[in-house]
Amino acid sequence: MSPWIFVAPARVPVPRPTTCAFVGPDQTTLAITTARVGLNTLALSEAPPSGRVLLLDPPHPLFRRLTDASVTGE
């Protein structure tokens, strides 16, 4: 289980984000896969990261670290 939770929607610079997962030895990096299939030349020129894996590392405004109290509700 990742020690981080989302606190805001993730906005990414691509029209087709596909999925996301926490990765890395401590599951603290958010990997977001993206698609470029079906995008025309204009769309690809406006969103060059399409088709790549985007990585967000905390601390980042989208994440908040879980604490024992936030997990147990205490």
N, C-alpha and C positions, 0 to 999 in steps of 0.2 A: 504494500500500500504506500502510495506517495505521501510525503509529509506536507503536501501543498493541496489547496483547494482553489477552485475558480471563484472569484468574487465579482467578475464582470464578464460580459460576452467578449470573446476573442475576435478582433477584427484583423483580417489578414489582407495583404495587398494582392490578392488573386480572386478571380471570379468563381473558381471551383475548388474550394477546400474540400477534402474528401473524408478524412478521419483524423483523430488525434489520440495520442497515448503518452503517458509519462515513461521516459526511458532513462537509461544510464544506471550506474551501479547503485545509486541511492534513489532512483526514480524521481529525480528532481528537475529534469529537463523535459519540456513539453515538445514533442515532435508532431508536426501537423503536415500530413501529406496533401498534395495538391494535384489536380489534373490539368492537362493541356489538350486532351482529346476533344475534338470538335470546335476548338477556338480558332477563329480566323486570324489572319495576319495582323489586323488592327488590334484585336483583343490581346494577342500575344505581345505586341509592341507596347501596349499600355500596362501589361502585367507580366514583366519578364520572369518573375519567380515561378510562374505556372509550370507544373510538372516536376517541381523540386520538393524536397522535404524542408520545411521551415522549423527552426529550433528556437524556443524561448527558454531562457534560463532565469530562474528567480535569483535575487528578488526582482520582481516585475509587478507593475500595477495590477495585473490580472490575477495574481496569486496572493493567498494568505497562508502562512504556515499553520498547520494543525498543531494544537497543543493537547496535552492529556485532558484538560478540562473541556475543550471543544469536541473531543471524540466521545468522552463519557457523559457529557452534558452537565457536569458539575460546575 
